[in-house]
């Protein structure tokens, strides 16, 4: 995508060069054209970069403004494009589990949670196993258990697979929910640390297939599994 911005504070060709070189240091920016005569900068990027990020990259004497696009709309569109795979997966799992938990027009919430978690673990383990080494490399960057025990990064997808099968078949529900509670609680610790530190880390939830950044989406994903497993554990 390409956006044209207004940049104030440029007075000479040296300013043009400084603005261009500064903006090119920003992640996802692939090309920059700057013109001091009309105070413009045309930025080409492979995914939308927030205006605040561009401003931070510039020296203090320069100010950048959006002119030909609505920044809030672009950020919203960029967010949906980034997380489209995981949003679609959740939609499919939710819809399928609702249908499976509804019999003769009666919806059973316990069945729904079991089917939802079965779909969640089976789907997410599938994507991790497509590139097990790639997943392990990403997972070890933030997971507290995988950092201490590197082999856990290779074992984790198989644990998810086993939990998915257990939820689908109704195997030992107390044990299954207890293991889920422990595993997901350990997992969310590393996620919280990464998000709170504001480091740019790749999320390994869908393995190495999709390049998803670590964010509150990951926290919600793990937190939902923790809440569901805790609820079912208490109910059983």
C-alpha positions in Angstrom: 0.0 0.0 0.0 1.0 3.6 -0.5 0.1 6.8 1.4 1.0 10.4 0.9 1.7 12.5 4.0 2.3 16.2 4.8 5.7 16.7 6.4 6.4 20.2 7.9 9.8 21.5 8.9 11.7 20.7 5.7 13.7 23.6 4.3 16.4 22.2 2.0 17.5 19.1 0.1 19.3 17.9 3.2 16.0 17.8 5.0 14.5 15.7 2.2 17.3 13.2 2.5 17.0 13.1 6.3 13.2 12.5 6.2 13.6 9.8 3.6 16.4 8.0 5.4 14.5 8.2 8.8 11.3 6.8 7.4 13.1 4.0 5.6 14.3 2.7 9.0 10.7 1.9 10.0 9.6 -1.7 9.8 7.3 -2.5 6.8 8.3 0.7 5.0 9.7 -0.3 1.6 10.1 3.0 -0.3 9.9 6.7 0.4 9.7 9.7 -1.9 10.0 13.2 -0.3 9.4 16.6 -1.8 10.2 19.7 0.3 8.5 22.0 -2.2 5.0 20.7 -1.4 5.9 19.3 2.0 5.0 15.8 1.0 6.3 12.3 1.7 4.9 9.3 -0.2 5.5 6.2 1.7 5.1 2.6 0.3 4.6 -0.1 2.9 3.9 -3.8 2.9 1.4 -3.3 5.8 -0.1 -0.2 7.3 2.3 1.6 9.7 0.6 3.9 12.4 1.2 7.6 12.0 2.7 7.7 15.5 5.4 5.2 14.5 6.4 7.3 11.5 6.5 10.4 13.7 8.7 8.7 16.2 11.2 7.8 13.5 11.6 11.4 12.4 13.8 14.0 14.1 12.0 16.5 16.3 12.0 19.3 13.8 9.8 17.5 11.4 6.1 16.8 11.9 4.1 14.3 9.7 0.3 14.5 9.1 -2.1 12.2 7.2 -3.7 14.0 4.3 -5.3 11.6 1.8 -6.4 8.8 4.0 -8.3 8.4 7.3 -5.7 7.1 9.8 -8.2 5.4 12.1 -9.8 3.6 9.2 -6.5 2.4 7.9 -5.4 1.1 11.4 -8.7 -0.8 11.8 -8.3 -2.3 8.3 -4.7 -3.2 9.1 -5.7 -4.9 12.4 -8.3 -7.0 10.7 -6.0 -8.0 7.8 -3.3 -9.0 10.4 -5.5 -11.1 12.5 -7.9 -12.3 9.8 -6.6 -16.0 10.0 -7.1 -16.3 13.7 -10.5 -14.5 13.6 -11.7 -16.9 10.9 -10.5 -19.9 12.8 -12.3 -18.8 15.9 -15.5 -18.1 13.9 -15.4 -21.6 12.3 -14.7 -23.3 15.7 -17.4 -21.3 17.5 -20.0 -22.0 14.8 -19.2 -25.7 14.5 -19.2 -26.2 18.3 -22.6 -24.4 18.6 -24.1 -26.7 16.0 -22.6 -29.8 17.6 -23.9 -28.8 21.1 -27.5 -28.2 19.9 -29.8 -31.2 19.9 -33.5 -30.9 19.1 -33.3 -27.1 19.5 -31.7 -27.4 23.0 -28.3 -25.9 23.5 -26.0 -27.5 26.1 -23.3 -25.1 27.2 -21.1 -27.8 28.7 -21.1 -29.7 25.4 -20.4 -26.5 23.6 -17.3 -25.8 25.7 -16.0 -29.3 25.2 -16.5 -29.2 21.5 -15.1 -25.7 21.3 -11.9 -26.7 23.1 -11.6 -29.8 21.0 -11.8 -27.8 17.9 -9.4 -25.2 19.3 -6.7 -27.7 20.3 -7.0 -29.9 17.2 -6.8 -26.9 14.8 -4.0 -25.1 16.5 -1.9 -28.3 16.9 -2.4 -28.9 13.2 -0.9 -25.6 12.2 2.0 -26.0 14.6 2.8 -29.4 13.2 3.1 -28.1 9.6 6.4 -26.7 10.6 7.4 -28.1 14.0 10.9 -26.7 14.0 9.6 -23.2 13.0 7.0 -23.3 15.8 9.6 -24.4 18.3 12.0 -21.6 17.4 9.3 -19.0 17.8 7.8 -20.5 21.0 11.1 -20.6 22.8 11.4 -16.9 22.4 8.7 -16.1 24.9 7.3 -19.3 26.7 8.7 -19.6 30.2 8.7 -23.5 30.2 10.2 -23.8 26.7 13.0 -21.4 27.7 13.9 -23.6 30.6 13.2 -26.9 28.9 13.7 -26.5 25.1 12.2 -29.9 24.3 8.9 -28.6 25.6 8.5 -26.5 22.4 8.5 -29.8 20.4 6.2 -31.6 22.9 3.6 -28.9 23.2 1.8 -29.4 19.8 1.4 -33.1 20.7 -0.1 -32.1 24.1 -2.6 -29.9 22.3 -3.4 -32.8 19.9 -4.0 -35.1 22.9 -6.2 -32.5 24.7 -8.2 -32.0 21.5 -8.9 -35.7 21.2 -9.7 -36.0 24.9 -12.3 -33.2 24.7 -13.8 -34.6 21.6 -14.2 -38.1 23.0 -15.0 -37.0 26.6 -12.0 -38.8 28.0 -11.5 -38.3 31.8 -13.0 -34.8 31.8 -11.6 -33.9 35.3 -8.0 -34.9 34.3 -8.4 -33.3 30.8 -9.5 -29.9 32.3 -6.9 -30.0 35.0 -4.1 -30.5 32.4 -5.5 -27.8 30.3 -5.7 -25.4 33.2 -2.0 -26.1 34.1 -0.7 -26.0 30.6 -2.5 -22.8 29.5 -1.7 -21.0 32.8 2.0 -21.7 32.2 1.6 -20.5 28.6 -0.1 -17.2 29.4 2.7 -16.1 31.7 5.2 -15.8 28.8 2.5 -14.1 26.6 1.7 -11.5 29.3 5.4 -10.8 29.8 5.9 -10.3 26.0 2.9 -8.1 25.5 3.6 -5.9 28.6 7.2 -5.4 27.6 5.9 -4.2 24.2 8.5 -6.2 22.4 7.8 -7.1 18.8 7.7 -10.9 19.0 6.0 -13.3 16.6 3.1 -15.3 18.1 3.5 -19.0 17.7 -0.2 -19.9 18.3 -0.6 -20.8 14.6 2.9 -22.2 14.2 5.2 -20.7 11.6 2.5 -20.7 8.9 1.1 -17.2 9.7 3.2 -14.2 10.8 1.1 -13.0 13.7 2.4 -10.5 16.2 2.1 -11.1 19.9 -0.8 -9.0 21.2 -3.9 -8.9 23.4 -5.5 -11.4 21.0 -3.1 -14.0 22.3 -3.9 -13.2 25.9 -7.6 -13.5 25.2 -7.0 -16.8 23.4 -5.1 -18.3 26.3 -7.3 -16.7 28.9 -10.5 -18.1 27.3 -9.0 -21.6 27.6 -8.1 -21.1 31.2 -11.6 -19.8 32.1 -13.4 -22.6 30.3 -11.2 -25.4 31.8 -11.6 -23.9 35.3 -15.4 -23.6 34.9 -15.7 -27.2 33.7 -13.4 -28.4 36.3 -15.5 -26.8 39.1 -18.7 -28.1 37.5 -17.4 -31.7 37.3 
